[in-house]
Structure formats: structure tokens, C-alpha cells
């Protein structure tokens, strides 16, 4: 089944998400769709899978124009999408999730789960996608959940599979398993669209590449004849540097010492299990691991957002285990939180208001109970220039900025003062290449000034590029440590540690 | 280049700590409860006689005669034992189970104390338990339907009241069956209104529910005091009498409880069974639950989230309307101001206690029905407890159950959140 998108344009109010896009998807081929966040990849694919209706243009299947009024139509036409955020019901079993929406039934609308289980096993055997049909989805590892998503699409006899950023949540080992599955699907004649912003992956797996920028197709090509640099330039619109400029490694005394720290989740489960670590001045410590292995809980405890159940945290020689968030902040700890939308800023506040969330009480910004708004605005305007935040004014709502500019706003607030220690959690997740470069440079500048940096990231490339020392967390423990200054560790070694395979 | 970091011995079991503390607190509470039983109920004397059947029953079985004081001491000892066990080595699911058992023992001790030297129809009380549990069970079932598709229905109270009012009015005008049908229709209309407010207009679900409750309360109170007071024939509906099922109704104890009841009891039992089958064994039920757990996933699979919510909230309203008719058509045949008296809110507690499951909701409703009928029967036994305190029993039971017994019950993940299609 060949699918052609012809002249697709999609607008959201004044914003043009896709402009006159032409794309052909052929059976037995992996089409890599490359583009930055906000380039319009997801919008385009949501048009293709029936969630959005295009404002102009048409979709042709085997040469005949079709129109989808909802996802149901696209599914019926054989187009299936595996969403970046899984569309699985956590409390349902694998079989229930697979059949949801196209359930086999007997008399009286009775759910025929026996048939469902059999189908799950059959599809699993045909494509090497093993999953226990009776397992509850919430108990499965992310890699298996992704397999369930693919089984779900295949169960609907899809011939075109759209995979939206499928590797974002996987460990390196899971990625290579996943690529095998994609290859076997392609070889069985399915058409596959692989959406990503990761250059290595798209070169590895695609048979053909289309690059999207600003909602338009900017270029197409054969991965065998293209280089990473070319693709990056197409994607960003200017040459991109891949290496991060780093000054030589000269660590000073220990700034942060964590000793035997244990943190519980709200439900009483163990999140961080007896972890000890230290971060020295002028050192970047990378915290690697698959999401949900305790990194976030560790960072919450260090920054004072949660109370550890056991253990000690010392900062600048003082015991801060029970210290308030504000006192840690005033001691020179900066925190770039993982969730910028919910923790990092208040989307309904203006840029200026967000800029002083941590310092509004300071004499510079308030006199008694009264806020000195003029000072706040002047200072914010300065920070906007210093940190290259693209905003119409200091009065714009922070929620209306792009992801990259929101993140720069947070970085500006946290780093535009005398800091000694920076905690950066997923500082570049979902950002465009330009913003990533900028934030990396800022973190490196902090390191050069003698700050300690604790960098948590699920992007192994980012950690490898920035960190002087890498700690890998698995099930709440630090299971491995690597020193990048001596000899750069192999990615696969770190990947194994992330998967819990003892080194 | 990997340094395997030294692992100390397996981390201290911090996880168990919180659980252990909870078990110890519960254990302490149980020991205190045992002391309470001995101190307060320890002055019982004589035998307590529980009558199990009536003279005209087909099979008459003898009375249950229990020496009050010894059994009270046994109950206290058992409670103390459970408490001590929990305190020393408790944890996990035993905590909640032991607390439940301890409370049950306390209730038994209380009953013995109140009945000591007296006679009391146990079967009659159990029969009343079932009857009084029905509006709560039906309200809870209605709430299950709404919350399974992620609409919090705090308007159950108003829907019950609307059903009661409609039952009385239409029952007086066109007879019992017509009144019942009208109550169901009116309940469905309020369900539909709630769905429209929260699904289409994305109004806050709690506020929408409160608005419906206040509206129904105001309207029915007004009509009842202004119109019914003048025209009594409008508030004089026939009552559905209890129907005894042949054979089954003659079984001792169980017979009168389950098979000698009116249409509301039979209807509720059938609805609970059908709802369980519907929610957990049919295609539509699976889709409904998917809408309550992960509406976006359901949407991407071609399930109409809005329509599903409208349908189930309306169905829930109809069930609540049926349950509301119990107050008039199944009981006294006459409407009084605010006659539901908060049963709709107790129904919400029953739904949570029953873990969003129809059968669980029914069982939870029976607990509340028991405390309700208990207070009624005890008022006849002339216990030294003032009747006002006895009347508090169902509400006290609600607080104890909600605060103490509900473990880690989990609501549908999207419960209370509007779904915004973009």
C-alpha cells in the first residue's frame, strides 16, 4: 500500500504548522522523517492518522484520494500510529489494550478475550514481538509497552506504521532490539515512517530521509550518501557543532556530599536506595539511567523538594538534610527542574514574574510587603538580553514562549546570580538544536567558573559530551561509575549498566 | 573502565517501616477497642435472645440464645488478641482485615449488651438492613457508572431526591409503575444535564454537582411545602409491597432477607449483576473503562469519548432515579422535604469503599444499611443511649469506613478531569 501526501497545509489559528507538504510512503521501506521539535512532524503525522484534518491538500492511498473524519477512518484504511506517549491503558492487560476499539465479541456483546490472547501470541510470533497477553500493562518495562503498541497497530492490520520518536524512552540495548523489529516489519512489506530528531538513528535505520523544517519539507535524500553534518544543517538551517567546548578538567574540593541516602515514593516504595555520591567544584557529574530508576527522587531530595527517609546531605560542609529549599537556594544551589511546564515556571505568569520566583523577597525586588515591579522588569529585561530569550516583552505570558525559550528563562533565573552548584535535570529535553547548544554552553561556563554540576539526563549522548564522571542508576542504586576524563567509556557499557546488567 | 561500586549489604527495609508503623497504630487502636468493650459493655447481665424466624414461617428454627457477658468478654479478648498480633508482627493486608474484624466484634459486643435480658428479631434486622441498603446501593451503582467514565457525580443526592419526588407525584397521578418509570426518566434527565455541563461545557464537576443538588433540593422543598401541603392527593402514591418468591422465600433467615422483598431490592440485585457483567465482560464495558482511565488513548482508537460519557452519566442518572423512587414508592408513599437525608453522599462513600465495583458497592451499602437498621431497632430496645446518637450511626460508620478501612483503592485515572479534544 502506497500512501501519498500532496500539498498538505495545516494551520492552528495564525500558526502554520505544515505548509504544502508532499511526502510518499512506500511499502517495504523505512522513511525517516527528521526535524526539530516544533518543525511540524507530529502535526503532519496526526493529519495522516486522522486526528487532525488538513486545511488544504489531500491524502492518496494507492493513487485514490481519501478523507479521514477521525482516527477510526485512518485505522480502517490501514494506517496505524505508535504515539510518542504511549496510548495504553495502564490497568488493562496486554490483550485488552490490543483489542480495544476493535474487540472480538460473542453473543450479548461478550468480550472474546480468548481470541484476543491468541491473536497477540500469533502476531508476537510472526514479528518477534513477545508479550504476555495477560500481563497488566502498568507492570511492564517501557520497551515491552512499546511492543504492545506495535502489536496493537498490527492487530488492526495496518500496512503503514508511523513511529513517533519511538526511541526516546528506550535504553541503548532496547533500541537495538527495537531496530530489529522495525527491520522485520519492513521486510514483511510494511511501510514505516520513523520520526525522530536523532541523527545517528535516522542514518542507521532509514531507507530514505525527508527533513522537515518550519513546517516545510526542506530536503530529501538517501542515507547512504548523506552525513550527519549535512542532515543537521538541513534540520537547523545553519551549520551545527557537535562537540561541546570544554575547559580542562581541574576539580576542586567536594561541594556536595550525599551519604547513604534513601528516599521513598509517596506510596512507600523505595525510590532511592542507600546512595552515596559527591560532586566537586569544577566537575560535571552525569546521572544516567532509564527513567523511573530513582534519578528524579534523588534530585528532589538534594534540592529539598522531598525529605529523605535516611541518610545525610552535606553542602559546602554544612548538613542540609533538613534545610529548606530557600536556604539551599541562598547557599548557592541552582536547580533546573525536570518538568519545566509544571515545576520550572508558572505558565500563567509573565516572563518578569517568573524571573523573580526565587528572589522576589530580595531587597532588590521588594520593599516590605510591596513588590518593586519596576526593578523586577528592568532586571528581567537585562536577563532576557543576556540569555537570548526570544520573547515579545517581559510582560508576555511564560506559557506562550516556545519550549526552548521557556527553558532559557529558567536557566536565566537560576544562573544569573552567584551560584556554586547547579542541579540540571533533563535540561535539554524536547529542545531544538540551537537551544541545546546554548544551554550546554551555559552549563560549561558554570563548570569553568568552579561550580559543581549534577546533570541528570536520559540522553546518553548529552551525558557523554558534558560529564567528567558518570553515575548510572538502576532500581534506586548507583550500579556503575565511569570516568570520562581517563578514557571515554563505550556507550554499550553504560547501556548495559542502565539495563541493570552487573558490570 | 567500569568500577563496580561497592554495595553494602541489602539496604535496611525502610519500605516496611511506614507500613509497620501503620500496623502498630492499628494494633494499638484494637487493644484500646477491646478495653472499651470490657469497660462499657462489661455490665451486661442475662441472656440475649435473637429470634431467627417468625411463628407463621414454614420452617421455624429456634431462637439463638447467647449468654451476653461471657461472649462480650470473648469478643474483647479476640479483639485484643488481633491488636496484639498486629502490634508485634503485623503489616500488609492483615492490617485492614484485622481492623475490620475488630470493628465487627465490637458491633457484636454492642448488640449483645443492648439485647441482654431481652429478645430481639435478628432476621427482622437483617431484612431491614437489605431494604435500607438499597437506595445507597443504587446510588453507589449510579456513581460507579459515572466515575468509570471519569465523571465525578456528586449530584447523586439530588438525583435520588428528584427520583423520590417524581415517584411520589407521578405515582399519585398515574399509579406506581408510572411513577417508577417517571422517576427513572427524571433521573436520566438530570444525568444528561450533568453530562452536558461537565462534558460539553467543561464546568467544574464538583460545582456542577452541587448546583444540581441545590436546585433539586430547593425545587422539591418548595413544591412539597407549597403545593403538596394544599393538595394532599398529589402526594399519596401507592407503595410497592414485598413479594415473596415461592420456595426461596421460605428459607430461614436468607429467605426474608433476599426473597421476600419489594421490586427495588430485586431490581437492585439484578442491576448489580448486569452492571458487573456489562463493565467487565462486554465490549462496551471495556470501552467505557478505557474512557475513564485514558480518554486520549480511547480517542485515538476511534472511541467517541464524549458520547460514552454522556451515555453512562445518563444511565447513572436513571439508576439514581430508580433508587430515589425507593424513598417514596418503596417505603412510605409520601414525599417529605429532603427525605434522602444525605444518602447520596453515603452512596459515594460506598462506591469508594466498594472500589468502584458494582458488587463492592453493594456490599459496602449493606454495611451502611446495617448501621442504619441497627439504630432503628435499638431505639425499640430502650437502650440508655439517646436516640439522637443512634441516628448518627450511618454517618459515623461512613467516617470510620472512609478514614480507616479503605486501603489503597484506586479511582479511574482520569476521574474528574474533563477531556479536551484538540
Boltz contact constraints between the chains, C-beta under 6 A:
constraints:
  - contact:
      token1: [A, 71]
      token2: [B, 300]
      max_distance: 6.0
  - contact:
      token1: [A, 71]
      token2: [B, 302]
      max_distance: 6.0
  - contact:
      token1: [A, 72]
      token2: [B, 302]
      max_distance: 6.0
  - contact:
      token1: [A, 87]
      token2: [B, 297]
      max_distance: 6.0
  - contact:
      token1: [A, 87]
      token2: [B, 300]
      max_distance: 6.0
  - contact:
      token1: [A, 89]
      token2: [B, 290]
      max_distance: 6.0
  - contact:
      token1: [A, 89]
      token2: [B, 293]
      max_distance: 6.0
  - contact:
      token1: [A, 89]
      token2: [B, 294]
      max_distance: 6.0
  - contact:
      token1: [A, 89]
      token2: [B, 297]
      max_distance: 6.0
  - contact:
      token1: [A, 91]
      token2: [B, 293]
      max_distance: 6.0
  - contact:
      token1: [A, 100]
      token2: [B, 290]
      max_distance: 6.0
  - contact:
      token1: [A, 100]
      token2: [B, 301]
      max_distance: 6.0
  - contact:
      token1: [A, 101]
      token2: [B, 301]
      max_distance: 6.0
  - contact:
      token1: [A, 101]
      token2: [B, 302]
      max_distance: 6.0
  - contact:
      token1: [A, 101]
      token2: [B, 303]
      max_distance: 6.0
  - contact:
      token1: [A, 103]
      token2: [B, 283]
      max_distance: 6.0
  - contact:
      token1: [A, 105]
      token2: [B, 283]
      max_distance: 6.0
  - contact:
      token1: [A, 109]
      token2: [B, 282]
      max_distance: 6.0
  - contact:
      token1: [A, 109]
      token2: [B, 283]
      max_distance: 6.0
  - contact:
      token1: [A, 109]
      token2: [B, 284]
      max_distance: 6.0
  - contact:
      token1: [A, 110]
      token2: [B, 281]
      max_distance: 6.0
  - contact:
      token1: [A, 111]
      token2: [B, 281]
      max_distance: 6.0
  - contact:
      token1: [A, 111]
      token2: [B, 282]
      max_distance: 6.0
  - contact:
      token1: [A, 111]
      token2: [B, 283]
      max_distance: 6.0
  - contact:
      token1: [A, 111]
      token2: [B, 286]
      max_distance: 6.0
  - contact:
      token1: [A, 262]
      token2: [B, 14]
      max_distance: 6.0
  - contact:
      token1: [A, 268]
      token2: [B, 15]
      max_distance: 6.0
  - contact:
      token1: [A, 268]
      token2: [B, 18]
      max_distance: 6.0
  - contact:
      token1: [A, 270]
      token2: [B, 15]
      max_distance: 6.0
  - contact:
      token1: [A, 273]
      token2: [B, 11]
      max_distance: 6.0
  - contact:
      token1: [A, 274]
      token2: [B, 11]
      max_distance: 6.0
  - contact:
      token1: [A, 309]
      token2: [B, 14]
      max_distance: 6.0
  - contact:
      token1: [A, 478]
      token2: [B, 5]
      max_distance: 6.0
  - contact:
      token1: [A, 480]
      token2: [B, 2]
      max_distance: 6.0
  - contact:
      token1: [A, 481]
      token2: [B, 3]
      max_distance: 6.0
  - contact:
      token1: [A, 481]
      token2: [B, 5]
      max_distance: 6.0
  - contact:
      token1: [A, 487]
      token2: [B, 1]
      max_distance: 6.0
  - contact:
      token1: [A, 489]
      token2: [B, 1]
      max_distance: 6.0
  - contact:
      token1: [A, 503]
      token2: [B, 2]
      max_distance: 6.0
  - contact:
      token1: [A, 503]
      token2: [B, 4]
      max_distance: 6.0
